Amino acid sequence: MQQKIKETKNFAIVVEDLCKNYGNFPALKNVNFTIEKGEIVGFLGPNGAGKTTTMNILTGCISYGIGKVNIYGCDIFKEPLKAKKNVGYLPENPPLYHNMTVFEYLKFVCEIKKVSKVVKDEIKRVVELCGLQNKEAKLISSLSKGFKQRVGIAQALIGSPKILILDEPTSGLDPAQIVQVRSLILSLKKEHTIILSTHILSEIQAVCDRIIIINEGKIVANNTEKNLLKKTENFLNFQVEANSKEEILKALEGVQDLIELKHFKQKEGFIEFRLTFKNNNGVFNFEEIRRKISRILMENKIPILKLNFEEFSLEELFISLIEKKEVELKV
């Protein structure tokens, strides 16, 4: 259940009871969340979950039905221009004009945003931030995908907005470019609050302070990765000679399930199982569990080929929430 927000000051973004319909389709259903100043927050969800709708509302691109959106103390409905000045937006497909040079394009963005600073100084500032030195005179069409993304981030930074909303900033980049953009995002945290929407979970883990997961228009998780995984499940994978599922289930207390991992390549004559047990608020003794299982298997004269511990991953948590599988989770 989503909690109502009682205190709105000291937050970069406050969203309360936000609803948005497209015709009869409810895209957002009473969405509530806050983002603190200086946070990098990962925004996750499957296609059609409401991510883009939420970001479009936060940037003032579309209106909403019911609720409240507050951007650095400004109500985006009552003070739209003032609120929008605080937001820089990088859509999934950056709004670039490929027949312009980098300098011409950034000058154009300065004019649209009515930047009060000296334009050349502002362009120089974002060019240096985004590592675009020596690229100002180049046509955008001639740039690599990685540098086009940098230009997209640069246009979002024009005017020094307090909030950056980045939608799939590393989409289509090679590993080296991803590392470069990731480093850039981390460097921007010093001066900006950042919302990062991506399908690449490793990016969320690498740069985000907190994770918000949305599904079917509702917030289904909102916490740090550590806290989200604290009350989930852990796994013990082991390969044994012969099918001893019933014996193990009977012998071990607290076992939820024992799944045969048929997708693994098995050594002939051996079968691999996954044993699932609850993570008791992050407190468990793996060595004790391992010794107990080893002892039971040896007492039953069941040869062990492999015995290893695995924690519930962010990917597994995400899939569980989206597919609405039961998972004990404090939101």
Summary of the structure (lengths in Angstrom):
residues: 331
radius of gyration: 24.6
end to end distance: 7.9
largest distance: 79.6
contacts: 998
relative contact order: 0.13
helix: 33%
strand: 29%
